[in-house]
Amino acid sequence: MAEQLVRMNIAFAKLAELEQILPYIARQYYRLVLVVGPIGSGKTPLFKELCRRHGFPYLNVNLALSQRLLDLTTKERPLRVRRLLAEVIDDHPQDTIALDNIELLFDPTLHQDPLVLLQELSRNKTLIAAWGGTYQDSILTYAEPGHAEYRRYERPAVIVISMP
């Protein structure tokens, strides 16, 4: 019970931090915020509360994108994934969108750089994306070294909020 209370307090503190920087984000070249933390760190509840408070759309990227990729061949998917994700985002007229469950973007068969893809898409809308990884000493990672989906970025041009 005490651990759950501590997690809730941390999540509310991170939510307040995110809400404070929202006006600043809209003036950035890349209008992208990554909420970084391992599975179970509270990213999804934080996103749902943020969306509830501000009326932002909440997108499950894995679900929305996989539905659009189903009818494509494995050769077509890498060529169309960027455009399809842009369409999913553009389906929402709001200026700020929360992107959760982005793991599909790391699929090696799609041949994408997930950070670059999110940065490109954040030029026209503010994107707040859940990143299941770590951010320490200005190094953003996803997965573990040796894993097919492993990514490492030093000093990424993005605003990061780290979940414990």
C-alpha positions in Angstrom: 0.0 0.0 0.0 2.8 2.5 0.9 4.7 1.6 -2.3 1.6 2.3 -4.4 1.1 5.7 -2.6 4.7 6.6 -3.3 4.2 5.7 -7.0 1.1 7.8 -7.2 2.8 10.8 -5.6 5.7 10.5 -8.1 3.3 10.3 -11.0 1.4 13.4 -9.9 4.7 15.3 -9.6 5.7 14.2 -13.1 2.3 15.2 -14.4 2.8 18.7 -12.8 6.2 18.9 -14.4 4.8 18.0 -17.8 2.0 20.5 -17.5 4.4 23.3 -16.6 6.5 22.7 -19.8 3.6 22.3 -22.2 3.6 26.0 -23.3 7.4 25.9 -23.8 7.2 22.8 -26.0 4.9 24.5 -28.6 7.8 26.9 -29.4 10.4 24.3 -30.0 11.7 23.1 -33.4 10.8 19.5 -32.4 7.6 19.6 -30.4 8.4 16.3 -28.8 8.5 15.2 -25.2 9.5 11.7 -24.2 8.3 10.3 -20.9 10.9 7.7 -20.3 10.7 4.8 -17.9 10.6 1.0 -17.6 7.4 -1.0 -17.9 5.2 -0.4 -14.9 6.7 3.0 -14.0 3.4 4.7 -14.4 3.6 6.2 -17.9 0.2 5.0 -19.1 -1.8 6.3 -16.0 0.1 9.6 -16.3 -0.9 9.9 -20.0 -4.5 9.0 -19.3 -4.7 11.6 -16.6 -3.0 14.3 -18.7 -5.4 13.5 -21.6 -8.4 13.7 -19.2 -7.3 17.0 -17.8 -6.5 18.7 -21.1 -8.7 16.9 -23.6 -5.7 15.6 -25.6 -6.2 12.5 -27.7 -4.6 9.3 -26.3 -3.2 7.0 -29.0 -2.1 3.4 -28.6 0.4 3.5 -31.4 0.9 -0.3 -31.5 -2.8 -0.8 -32.0 -3.5 2.0 -34.5 -0.4 1.4 -36.6 -0.6 -2.4 -36.7 -4.2 -2.2 -38.0 -3.0 -0.1 -40.9 0.0 -2.3 -41.6 -1.9 -5.5 -41.7 -2.9 -5.3 -45.4 0.6 -4.5 -46.5 3.3 -6.9 -47.5 6.5 -7.1 -45.5 8.3 -5.2 -48.2 5.7 -2.4 -48.3 5.6 -1.8 -44.5 9.0 -0.1 -44.0 8.1 2.2 -47.0 4.7 3.2 -45.6 5.1 3.2 -41.9 6.0 6.9 -41.6 3.1 8.0 -43.7 0.7 5.7 -41.9 1.7 7.0 -38.5 1.4 10.6 -39.8 -2.1 9.7 -40.9 -3.0 8.2 -37.5 -1.8 11.4 -35.8 -3.5 13.7 -38.4 -6.8 12.0 -37.8 -6.9 14.1 -34.6 -7.4 17.8 -35.1 -5.9 18.7 -31.7 -2.5 20.3 -31.5 -1.2 18.0 -28.8 -1.4 14.2 -28.8 -0.2 11.6 -26.3 1.4 8.5 -27.9 1.5 5.4 -25.8 2.7 1.9 -26.6 5.2 2.9 -29.3 7.1 -0.4 -29.2 6.1 -1.3 -32.8 8.3 1.6 -34.1 11.3 -0.3 -32.8 10.5 -3.5 -34.8 13.7 -4.2 -36.9 11.6 -5.3 -39.9 10.2 -1.8 -40.2 13.7 -0.3 -40.7 12.9 2.9 -38.8 14.8 5.1 -36.4 12.0 5.7 -33.8 13.4 8.9 -32.4 14.0 10.5 -35.8 10.5 9.4 -36.9 8.9 11.0 -33.8 11.0 14.1 -34.2 9.9 14.5 -37.8 6.2 14.0 -36.9 6.5 16.5 -34.1 7.2 19.4 -36.4 3.5 20.1 -36.9 2.0 18.8 -33.7 3.1 18.5 -30.1 3.7 14.9 -29.4 4.1 13.4 -25.9 5.4 9.9 -26.3 5.9 7.1 -23.8 9.4 5.6 -24.2 10.0 2.3 -22.5 13.7 2.7 -21.6 16.1 4.8 -19.6 17.6 8.3 -19.7 20.7 8.7 -17.6 23.7 11.1 -18.0 22.1 12.6 -21.2 21.9 9.1 -22.8 18.5 7.8 -24.0 18.2 4.1 -24.5 15.6 1.5 -25.5 16.1 -2.2 -24.8 19.4 -3.8 -23.8 22.6 -3.9 -25.8 22.6 -7.0 -28.0 18.8 -7.0 -28.3 17.5 -6.5 -31.9 15.5 -3.4 -30.9 18.3 -1.8 -28.9 18.7 2.0 -29.5 21.1 4.5 -27.8 21.1 8.2 -28.3 23.6 10.7 -26.8 22.1 14.1 -26.0 19.0 13.7 -28.1 17.3 16.9 -29.3 14.2 16.2 -27.3 12.7 17.1 -23.9 12.8 14.1 -21.6 10.8 13.5 -18.4 12.2 10.5 -16.6 10.0 8.2 -14.6 11.7 6.3 -11.7 
